[in-house]
Amino acid sequence: MEILNNFPLLAGFAAIFFAQFIKVPIFFIVSRKWDWRLVTSTGGMPSSHSAAVTALSTGVALDQGIDSSLFAVSSIFAVITMFDATGVRRHAGEQATVLNRLVRDFNRFVNEAKDFPKSHQEEKQKKLKELLGHQPIEVFFGGLTGIVLTLLLHYIFM
């Protein structure tokens, strides 16, 4: 089971799990509400995508050195992933917000125009996921989470 000795891989997975779990208490501090769905959702603070790719790159740097080709590949992969988290995915989430509002307004209009069949409202609407991407600060703290967690794991286990 040599895969269990792959420090960059384990650091990346640890960063994902840590970043996803820590979203719950951070959300509670901000809103005073517990939302355990955040453990499996996209978006939010910190970015688990950013945590994962920076943990991977930091692990590769510690394992292979910053002059290695593998570190170059993981670093470019991290930059692209983090850029995407604040760009395309974030804008897709903003579009989902607008589309959800249009669907809600359209359904209200139809309700006022005529009676819907007496089926459940959930069957009539399909809400798009709005929390897809990240604010730049979420990506920054996700990246910082990955780096710090990986350095801590390296100190403890290596």
Buried (B, 14 or more C-beta within 10 A) or exposed (E): EEEEEEBBBBBBBBBBBBBBEBBBEBBEEEEEEEEEEBEEBBBBBBBBBBBBBBBBBBBBBBBBEEEEEBBEEBBEBBEEBBEBBBEEBBEBBEEBEEEBEEBEEEBEEEEEEEEEEEEEEEEEEEEBEBBBBBBEEBBBBBBBBBBBBBBEBBEEEE
